[in-house]
Amino acid sequence: MSYSNYLLKNIDLNFGVCLLEIEELYLLESSLVELKKQLNPNFCSFNFIRYNGKKTTIDQIIDQAQTYPLMDEKKIIVVDNAMKVFNSEDEIKKLENYLKEDVKSTALIFYENGKLDKRKKLYKIFKKKNKVEVIGKLDLLSYRAWIKNYFNKCNIKMEQRFIEHIINRSHYLDKYDDISLYTIENQLIKLSCYKNQITGQIIDLYFDEPTESNIFKMIDATILKKPTQAYKYLSVLEKKNISKRQIYAMLIKKYRLLFHLKRFSNLNKTPKEIMNILSEYNSGEKYNYYNVSNGIQLVKNVPYNNIAKKQKYILDLDYRIKTGRLDIDTALDLIIV
């Protein structure tokens, strides 16, 4: 996504009704701040309304949308958890009827944090009218520009090499990391306290490699039979003072997740739906969306038997460790090689 185009302010307030798929919530909230600036500031509290789809109805939303703005030409209505609003055909029909009215005075934004289910009728209605937008994570160029812009606003002259160091250390762009711009911004705020004395060592203090990321990368390298890379990530974990026994326990947990994801991969379900299935299957255990989503991609081209055998092998090694017939170092070597 282009940094210069990610804000919704670049869609004028005549866009009417739209459905947004949100991968980066920070960008949505930044967009809404900019959109609000286009309203009369004296009456913004009356003409900018937010609803939670879990706690409202389509009737309330449409009633508000059909009401004229107060002392302004436009009003903005934002509906979080959009899919929760529509639980019946009747509710979807009411939205369709509203869309036919083409209310010019209201910008109505429905959004869902995470992937939209493209099989749902609601999605197809919006898609047919070309009113589906994706606010995804920033790409490399956009992310670099965003960091540079942050320091410019703080009147800090940041050397390009340090910006690149932040990019590499933050792992925002890594496919295995559930890291948002909110997290990055919090760290940049701390860095900005150093003004123009920021160094690579100071950056290292605030941007550390996420443990979850290293585990997934280690497993990925193991599956792809790249032992050198796998040992690299194992070394990084050890430098974080994570014991090899803890690392092994995390490997067991991750392989169990991958095993279940492969089992459910043919159900044609979204990551969120698979999370619910896994939660029910494992007595209400909570699952991270990005772990599930990335896990699905990781096992996509790996045969089920390979995952099943690997999981059984790891569990067998674990039993041998616990019974004193195998040491932890040898077990990790056997898994990696």
Residue, then its C-alpha position, 0 to 999 in steps of 0.5 A: m500500500s502506498y503511504s501517500n494514498y493509504l488515508l481515506k481522506n483521499i476518498d472524498l466524502n461523496f463515496g457514500v457507503c463502503l465496506l473495509e477489510i482492515e489489516e492495519l487498524y492504525l491506518l484506519e484510525s488515522s484515516l478517520v481523524e483526517l475525515k473528521k477534519q472535513l466536517n464542521p468542527n463545531f458540530c463534529s460530535f453530532n455528525f461523526i457517529r460510531y457504532n459497534g456492530k455487536k451492540t446495534t441494529i441495521d435499523q438504528i444505523i439506517d435511521q441515523a444515516q437517513t437523518y440530515p447532518l446538523m449544520d453541515e453538508k455531510k455526516i460520517i457513520v462508522v460501524d465496527n464489527a460490521m458482519k455482526v450487524f447482519n444476522s438474517e436475510d431481512e437485515i441484508k435486504k434493509l441494507e440493499n434498500y438503503l443502497k438504492e436510496d443513494v443518500k448523498s449527505t451521509a458517508l457510511i463506513f462498515y469495517e471488519n478488523g481482519k479478513l472478510d469472508k468473501r462467500k458472504k452475501l454482504y461481501k458480494i453486495f458491496k463487491k458488485k458495487n465496487k465498494v470494498e476497500v482493503i486497508g492493509k499493512l504498509d509495504l517496504l517503501s511506505y513503511r520507510a516513508w512512515i518512519k521518516n515522516y514520524f521523525n520529521k514531525c519530531n524535528i529529528k534528523m534521522e540518518q537513513r542507515f538508522i531508519e533501515h536498522i529500525i525496519n530490520r529490527s522491528h519485523y513489521l514486514d515479516k509475514y509471521d509477526d502480528i505487529s501493528l503500527y501502534t506497537i512501532e509508534n510506541q517504540l518510536i516515541k521512546l526513541s524520540c526522547y533521544k532526539n538527534q543522539i539515536t544510535g544503532q545500540i539504542i535502537d536495539l534496546y527498543f526493537d527486539e526480535p519477537t519470540e513467536s516469529n523466531i519459532f515460526k521461522m525455525i519451523d519454516a526452515t526445518i520444513l524447507k530442510k534449511p538447517t543452517q537457517a534453523y540453527k540461526y533462529l535457535s541461536v537467537l532464541e538462546k541469546k534471549n535466555i530462553s532455555k532449550r526445554q522451553i524452546y522444545a515446548m514451543l515447538i511441540k505447541k506450534y507443530r500441534l497447531l500446524f497439525h490441526l490446521k492441516r486437518f482443517s485445511n480442506l474445509n474451505k474455512t476462513p482463518k477466523e472460522i478455523m480459530n473457532i473450530l480449534s477453540e471448540y475442539n480444544s476446550g475453549e483454548k484461545y488462538n492468535y489470528y496471525n498465528v493461525s493465518n500464517g500457519i495455514q500458509l506454512v502448511k499449504n503445500v506440505p502433505y498431511n502425512n509429513i506434518a503428522k509424522k513430524q509431530k509424532y516424531i517430536l512427541d516421541l523424542d519428547y518422551r525419550i527426553k523425559t525418560g532420560r534416554l535422550d538429551i535436549d541438544t540431541a533432540l533439537d539436532l534431530i528435529i532440525v537436521 
